[in-house]
Amino acid sequence: MVNQNINCLRAGHKAVPERASAECPCVLPTKTSVRKRMLLTGNQAVAFGALAGGVRFYAGYPMSPATPIMEYLAGKQEDFGLVVEQTEDEISAINTVIGASYAGARSMTATSGGGFSLMVEGLGFAAMSENPVVIVVCQRPGPATGFPTRTEQAELLMCVSASQDEFPRFVFTPGNAEQAFSSTHRAFELANRFQVPAIVLSDQQLADSLCTVDRFDLDQVPAADDFADREWQSRPAYTYRRYLVTDNGVSPRLRPGFAEQLVCCMGSEHDESGLSTEDAANRVRMHDKRMRKMADMGDGFGQHTAYPGERETSVVVCFGSTYGAVREAVDLLQADGKRVGMLHLSEVWPFPSQTVVARLAQARQVIVVEQNSTGQLAKLLARMTRIRANELILKYDGRPFAGAELAERISDRFVARLS
């Protein structure tokens, strides 16, 4: 065996000068100007977005594929005045994050589907106490342990609906590193503006994939003050009401320990002061107050990508990391003369019904592409717009779509009859 390997090595070495030309045809030309770009993963882009969003506290329990977010932020604690805490489990993580939020720090956690299942009761606590938190959910196949290092998109409806009772929330579904950055940053801004939980729904394909991107424009990142401390400096003592009923449902927020004011945090139903009560009329007032936030939460929400235009015969609707494969498939089909386009949703809850209806109104065919076995986005689309997908293309073997594969499946099965 050793001699065979040595002979192969010698034969290969001898063949190069005999068969290769003087100059390799694969040599790339030297670039005269180089634009600096970043090489990073989707998880690192999420962490960047969190830092840009002002995160000051992170708590989590390691669970792939979300763990690299915690690892990256742990290395930035001194640079950004950040505290990262590894807790004993996901229940502790969500409750610790809620406590940090109440204390005045922008806070987040990250996990996968199994860990998020454990966090659901805490999610309700954050909603009832109106403490803004950001939760990153990196999907992988399940149930239970499933495929720990593979990808899937089967937790969309869980993130939209998981709760005890009803409450407002944001759900982001970024499709690439740029969107992962902006979605996480927006999650912090919107969660704190409306005092609600915000969920960034990622997956293993996006979380672990390396890509090159232009530098993020940090000049576009606004600085926001989440608290009304300044305007309350001269108010009469003990007149503050943490859960004051307002027209838009958002109450003034003070940091606990504010001089001569009571700043409560209550997970039970409460009155305006934050004290527990089972009064029936008060229950209706408080619930209506929280739900009123939804009216304004939808304004300016629902970012999406319509590619390449607005008049395609067939429109492929997708979310999350299928962005790249669907866009490549659309390019291949367009080059083949087929009028097919893409509608990628990177913000799905509150659902942007008007935007989606306007985009799909002229389409003769709606095709939904997603990585689960039941068509969760298609169900959400029908529920919120009454638009039913003509066809579903589903994949749930733990492997991501490839552009050429997807183009072939669309072309052979659907688009040909409309060309």
C-alpha positions as CSV (number, residue, x, y, z in Angstrom):
1,M,0.0,0.0,0.0
2,V,2.8,2.4,0.9
3,N,4.6,1.7,-2.4
4,Q,1.4,2.2,-4.4
5,N,0.9,5.6,-2.8
6,I,4.5,6.6,-3.5
7,N,4.2,5.5,-7.2
8,C,1.0,7.5,-7.5
9,L,2.7,10.6,-6.1
10,R,5.6,10.2,-8.5
11,A,3.3,9.7,-11.5
12,G,1.4,12.8,-10.6
13,H,4.5,14.9,-10.2
14,K,5.9,13.7,-13.5
15,A,2.6,14.3,-15.4
16,V,2.4,18.0,-14.5
17,P,5.3,19.3,-16.7
18,E,4.4,16.9,-19.5
19,R,0.7,17.8,-19.8
20,A,0.3,21.3,-18.3
21,S,0.7,24.4,-20.4
22,A,3.2,27.1,-19.4
23,E,0.4,29.2,-18.0
24,C,-2.6,27.8,-16.1
25,P,-5.9,28.8,-17.9
26,C,-7.6,29.1,-14.5
27,V,-5.5,31.9,-13.2
28,L,-7.7,34.9,-12.2
29,P,-6.7,38.4,-13.3
30,T,-5.4,40.7,-10.7
31,K,-8.0,43.2,-9.5
32,T,-6.9,46.8,-9.6
33,S,-9.4,47.9,-6.9
34,V,-10.7,45.8,-4.0
35,R,-13.9,46.6,-2.1
36,K,-13.6,45.4,1.5
37,R,-16.3,43.1,2.5
38,M,-17.1,41.0,5.6
39,L,-17.0,37.3,5.9
40,L,-19.5,36.1,8.5
41,T,-22.2,33.6,9.3
42,G,-25.9,34.2,9.8
43,N,-25.4,33.8,13.6
44,Q,-22.7,36.4,13.6
45,A,-24.9,38.8,11.6
46,V,-27.6,38.2,14.3
47,A,-25.1,39.1,17.0
48,F,-24.0,42.2,15.1
49,G,-27.6,43.3,14.9
50,A,-28.0,42.7,18.6
51,L,-25.0,44.9,19.4
52,A,-26.3,47.6,17.0
53,G,-29.6,47.3,18.7
54,G,-28.1,48.1,22.1
55,V,-28.2,44.7,23.8
56,R,-26.7,44.8,27.3
57,F,-27.7,41.4,28.7
58,Y,-27.8,37.9,27.1
59,A,-28.8,34.7,28.9
60,G,-29.0,31.3,27.2
61,Y,-28.4,27.6,27.4
62,P,-26.3,26.0,24.7
63,M,-28.4,24.4,21.9
64,S,-27.3,24.1,18.3
65,P,-27.6,25.8,16.0
66,A,-28.1,28.9,18.2
67,T,-25.0,28.5,20.4
68,P,-22.6,30.5,18.3
69,I,-24.6,33.7,19.0
70,M,-23.9,33.3,22.7
71,E,-20.2,32.5,22.0
72,Y,-19.8,35.5,19.8
73,L,-21.4,37.9,22.3
74,A,-19.5,36.5,25.2
75,G,-16.3,37.6,23.4
76,K,-17.6,41.2,23.1
77,Q,-18.5,41.8,26.8
78,E,-15.7,44.2,27.6
79,D,-16.0,46.1,24.3
80,F,-19.7,46.8,24.6
81,G,-20.4,46.8,28.3
82,L,-22.4,43.5,27.8
83,V,-23.2,40.8,30.3
84,V,-23.5,37.2,29.0
85,E,-24.8,34.5,31.3
86,Q,-25.0,30.8,30.6
87,T,-28.0,29.5,32.6
88,E,-28.8,26.0,33.7
89,D,-31.7,25.6,31.2
90,E,-33.9,27.5,28.8
91,I,-36.6,28.3,31.5
92,S,-34.0,30.1,33.6
93,A,-32.7,31.9,30.4
94,I,-36.0,33.5,29.5
95,N,-36.8,34.5,33.1
96,T,-33.4,35.9,33.6
97,V,-33.8,38.0,30.4
98,I,-37.2,39.3,31.5
99,G,-35.6,40.3,34.9
100,A,-32.8,42.2,33.1
101,S,-35.3,43.9,30.9
102,Y,-37.4,45.0,33.9
103,A,-34.1,46.4,35.4
104,G,-33.6,48.5,32.4
105,A,-31.3,46.6,30.0
106,R,-32.0,45.6,26.5
107,S,-32.0,41.8,26.7
108,M,-32.1,38.7,24.5
109,T,-31.8,35.0,24.4
110,A,-31.4,32.4,21.6
111,T,-32.3,28.8,21.3
112,S,-33.8,26.2,19.0
113,G,-37.3,24.7,18.9
114,G,-36.9,22.4,21.8
115,G,-35.6,25.2,24.0
116,F,-38.2,27.6,22.8
117,S,-40.9,25.1,23.8
118,L,-39.6,25.4,27.4
119,M,-39.6,29.2,27.1
120,V,-43.3,29.6,26.2
121,E,-44.5,30.2,29.7
122,G,-41.9,32.8,30.1
123,L,-42.9,34.3,26.8
124,G,-46.4,34.8,28.3
125,F,-44.9,36.3,31.4
126,A,-43.0,38.9,29.2
127,A,-46.2,39.8,27.4
128,M,-48.3,40.1,30.6
129,S,-45.6,42.1,32.4
130,E,-45.0,44.1,29.2
131,N,-41.2,43.7,29.5
132,P,-39.7,43.8,26.0
133,V,-37.4,40.8,25.1
134,V,-35.8,39.5,22.0
135,I,-35.8,35.7,21.4
136,V,-33.8,34.2,18.5
137,V,-35.2,30.7,17.5
138,C,-32.8,28.8,15.2
139,Q,-34.9,26.0,13.6
140,R,-33.7,22.4,13.1
141,P,-35.6,19.2,12.4
142,G,-37.6,17.7,15.2
143,P,-39.6,16.6,17.2
144,A,-37.4,16.0,20.2
145,T,-33.7,15.9,19.3
146,G,-34.4,15.3,15.6
147,F,-31.5,16.3,13.4
148,P,-29.4,18.6,15.7
149,T,-27.2,19.8,12.9
150,R,-29.6,19.9,10.0
151,T,-32.1,22.6,8.8
152,E,-35.9,22.9,8.6
153,Q,-38.7,25.6,8.8
154,A,-41.3,23.8,10.8
155,E,-41.7,26.3,13.7
156,L,-43.3,29.3,11.9
157,L,-46.8,28.7,13.3
158,M,-45.4,27.9,16.8
159,C,-43.6,31.3,16.9
160,V,-46.7,33.1,15.7
161,S,-49.1,31.4,18.0
162,A,-47.3,30.0,21.1
163,S,-48.9,31.4,24.2
164,Q,-51.2,31.1,27.1
165,D,-54.1,33.3,25.9
166,E,-53.6,36.0,23.4
167,F,-51.0,38.8,23.2
168,P,-49.2,40.9,20.6
169,R,-45.7,40.0,19.4
170,F,-43.3,40.5,16.4
171,V,-41.9,37.6,14.3
172,F,-39.1,38.2,11.9
173,T,-38.0,35.6,9.3
174,P,-34.7,36.9,7.7
175,G,-33.4,35.1,4.6
176,N,-29.7,36.2,4.4
177,A,-27.0,37.8,6.6
178,E,-28.0,41.3,5.7
179,Q,-31.6,40.6,6.7
180,A,-30.4,38.8,9.9
181,F,-28.6,41.9,10.9
182,S,-31.4,44.3,10.2
183,S,-34.1,42.0,11.6
184,T,-32.4,41.6,14.9
185,H,-31.7,45.3,15.2
186,R,-35.4,46.1,14.3
187,A,-36.5,43.4,16.8
188,F,-34.9,45.4,19.6
189,E,-36.3,48.7,18.4
190,L,-39.8,47.5,18.0
191,A,-39.9,45.3,21.1
192,N,-38.9,48.2,23.2
193,R,-41.2,50.7,21.5
194,F,-44.3,48.6,22.0
195,Q,-43.1,46.7,25.2
196,V,-43.8,43.3,23.7
197,P,-41.7,40.1,22.9
198,A,-40.0,40.0,19.5
199,I,-38.9,36.7,17.9
200,V,-36.2,36.4,15.2
201,L,-36.9,33.1,13.4
202,S,-33.7,31.7,11.9
203,D,-32.7,28.1,10.9
204,Q,-29.5,26.0,10.6
205,Q,-29.0,26.9,7.0
206,L,-28.9,30.6,7.7
207,A,-27.3,30.3,11.1
208,D,-24.2,28.4,10.1
209,S,-23.6,29.4,6.4
210,L,-20.6,31.7,5.7
211,C,-21.1,34.5,3.2
212,T,-19.5,37.8,2.2
213,V,-21.4,41.0,2.7
214,D,-20.8,44.7,2.4
215,R,-20.2,46.5,5.7
216,F,-23.4,47.2,7.6
217,D,-24.4,50.9,7.5
218,L,-24.3,51.8,11.2
219,D,-25.2,55.4,10.5
220,Q,-28.7,54.2,9.8
221,V,-29.0,52.7,13.3
222,P,-31.1,55.1,15.4
223,A,-30.4,55.6,19.1
224,A,-33.6,55.3,21.2
225,D,-34.5,55.9,24.8
226,D,-36.8,53.3,26.1
227,F,-37.7,55.0,29.3
228,A,-39.7,58.1,30.4
229,D,-37.3,58.9,33.3
230,R,-36.6,62.5,32.2
231,E,-40.2,63.6,32.0
232,W,-41.0,62.1,35.4
233,Q,-38.3,63.9,37.3
234,S,-40.6,66.6,38.5
235,R,-43.9,64.6,38.8
236,P,-45.7,64.3,42.1
237,A,-44.6,61.4,44.3
238,Y,-46.3,58.0,43.8
239,T,-48.5,59.1,40.8
240,Y,-46.8,56.7,38.3
241,R,-48.9,53.9,36.9
242,R,-46.8,51.2,35.2
243,Y,-49.8,49.9,33.3
244,L,-51.6,53.1,32.6
245,V,-54.4,52.6,30.1
246,T,-53.6,54.6,26.9
247,D,-55.1,55.0,23.5
248,N,-52.3,53.0,21.8
249,G,-51.9,50.5,24.6
250,V,-48.3,51.6,25.4
251,S,-47.7,52.8,28.9
252,P,-44.9,55.0,30.2
253,R,-41.9,53.0,31.4
254,L,-39.6,53.8,34.3
255,R,-36.6,51.9,35.7
256,P,-37.2,50.2,39.0
257,G,-35.8,52.3,41.9
258,F,-37.0,55.6,40.4
259,A,-37.2,58.0,43.3
260,E,-40.7,58.2,45.0
261,Q,-42.4,56.1,42.3
262,L,-43.7,52.5,42.4
263,V,-42.4,50.5,39.4
264,C,-44.1,47.1,39.5
265,C,-43.6,44.0,37.4
266,M,-46.5,41.6,37.5
267,G,-47.1,38.3,35.7
268,S,-50.7,38.0,37.1
269,E,-53.5,40.2,35.8
270,H,-53.1,43.6,37.4
271,D,-54.5,47.1,37.7
272,E,-52.8,50.2,36.3
273,S,-50.5,50.4,39.3
274,G,-49.3,46.8,38.7
275,L,-51.0,45.3,41.7
276,S,-52.7,41.9,41.3
277,T,-56.5,41.9,41.0
278,E,-59.2,39.5,39.7
279,D,-61.7,42.3,39.0
280,A,-63.7,41.3,35.9
281,A,-64.0,44.8,34.4
282,N,-60.3,45.5,35.0
283,R,-59.4,42.3,33.3
284,V,-61.2,43.4,30.1
285,R,-59.6,46.9,30.3
286,M,-56.0,45.5,30.7
287,H,-56.4,42.9,28.0
288,D,-57.9,45.4,25.5
289,K,-55.0,47.8,26.4
290,R,-52.4,45.2,25.5
291,M,-54.1,44.1,22.3
292,R,-54.6,47.7,21.1
293,K,-50.8,47.7,20.4
294,M,-51.5,45.6,17.3
295,A,-53.0,48.5,15.4
296,D,-49.8,50.5,15.4
297,M,-47.4,47.5,15.3
298,G,-48.4,46.8,11.8
299,D,-47.5,50.3,10.5
300,G,-44.2,50.1,8.6
301,F,-43.9,46.4,9.4
302,G,-43.8,43.7,6.8
303,Q,-40.5,44.1,5.0
304,H,-40.3,41.9,1.9
305,T,-38.4,41.3,-1.3
306,A,-40.4,41.3,-4.6
307,Y,-38.0,40.0,-7.3
308,P,-37.5,40.8,-10.1
309,G,-40.6,42.9,-10.6
310,E,-44.3,43.2,-10.0
311,R,-45.9,41.6,-13.0
312,E,-44.8,37.9,-13.1
313,T,-47.4,35.3,-14.2
314,S,-46.3,33.0,-11.4
315,V,-45.1,34.1,-8.0
316,V,-43.1,31.9,-5.6
317,V,-43.8,32.9,-2.0
318,C,-41.2,31.9,0.7
319,F,-39.6,33.0,4.0
320,G,-36.4,32.6,5.8
321,S,-33.3,30.9,4.3
322,T,-35.0,29.7,1.2
323,Y,-34.4,33.2,-0.1
324,G,-31.1,32.3,-1.9
325,A,-32.3,29.1,-3.6
326,V,-35.6,30.7,-4.7
327,R,-33.9,33.7,-6.1
328,E,-31.5,31.6,-8.1
329,A,-34.3,29.4,-9.3
330,V,-36.2,32.5,-10.5
331,D,-33.1,33.7,-12.4
332,L,-32.8,30.3,-14.1
333,L,-36.5,30.2,-15.0
334,Q,-36.4,33.9,-16.3
335,A,-33.4,33.0,-18.5
336,D,-35.6,30.2,-19.9
337,G,-38.3,32.6,-20.8
338,K,-40.7,31.9,-18.0
339,R,-42.5,34.7,-16.2
340,V,-41.9,33.7,-12.7
341,G,-41.1,35.9,-9.7
342,M,-40.4,35.7,-6.0
343,L,-42.1,37.2,-2.9
344,H,-39.9,36.7,0.1
345,L,-41.3,37.6,3.5
346,S,-38.7,38.7,6.1
347,E,-41.3,40.0,8.6
348,V,-44.4,37.8,9.0
349,W,-46.2,38.8,12.2
350,P,-48.1,41.0,12.4
351,F,-48.9,39.5,9.0
352,P,-48.5,42.1,6.2
353,S,-51.8,41.2,4.6
354,Q,-52.2,44.3,2.4
355,T,-48.7,44.1,1.0
356,V,-49.1,40.4,0.2
357,V,-52.5,40.8,-1.4
358,A,-51.3,43.7,-3.6
359,R,-48.3,41.6,-4.8
360,L,-50.3,38.4,-5.5
361,A,-53.5,40.0,-6.9
362,Q,-52.4,39.8,-10.5
363,A,-50.6,36.4,-10.3
364,R,-52.2,33.6,-12.2
365,Q,-50.4,31.1,-10.0
366,V,-49.1,31.2,-6.4
367,I,-46.4,28.7,-5.5
368,V,-45.3,28.4,-1.9
369,V,-41.8,27.0,-1.1
370,E,-40.9,26.0,2.4
371,Q,-39.0,23.4,4.4
372,N,-41.6,21.5,6.3
373,S,-44.1,18.8,5.6
374,T,-47.4,20.7,6.0
375,G,-47.0,24.0,4.3
376,Q,-47.1,26.3,7.3
377,L,-46.6,29.6,5.4
378,A,-49.3,28.5,2.9
379,K,-51.7,28.0,5.9
380,L,-50.8,31.4,7.3
381,L,-51.2,33.0,3.9
382,A,-54.7,31.5,3.5
383,R,-55.7,32.4,7.0
384,M,-54.7,36.0,6.8
385,T,-55.5,36.8,3.1
386,R,-57.8,34.0,1.8
387,I,-55.3,33.4,-0.9
388,R,-54.7,29.7,-1.4
389,A,-51.5,28.5,-2.9
390,N,-52.0,26.6,-6.2
391,E,-49.0,24.5,-5.5
392,L,-46.7,23.6,-2.6
393,I,-43.0,22.7,-3.0
394,L,-42.0,21.2,0.4
395,K,-38.8,19.6,1.6
396,Y,-38.1,18.2,5.1
397,D,-35.1,15.9,4.9
398,G,-32.9,18.2,6.8
399,R,-31.1,19.4,3.6
400,P,-31.5,22.9,2.1
401,F,-33.0,23.5,-1.3
402,A,-30.5,24.0,-4.2
403,G,-31.4,26.6,-6.8
404,A,-31.1,24.3,-9.9
405,E,-33.1,21.6,-8.1
406,L,-35.9,24.1,-7.2
407,A,-36.0,25.5,-10.7
408,E,-36.5,22.1,-12.1
409,R,-39.3,21.2,-9.7
410,I,-41.1,24.5,-10.5
411,S,-40.6,24.2,-14.2
412,D,-41.5,20.6,-14.7
413,R,-44.6,20.6,-12.5
414,F,-46.1,24.0,-12.7
415,V,-44.8,26.9,-14.7
416,A,-44.7,25.1,-18.1
417,R,-48.5,25.2,-18.4
418,L,-48.5,29.0,-18.0
419,S,-45.6,30.0,-20.2
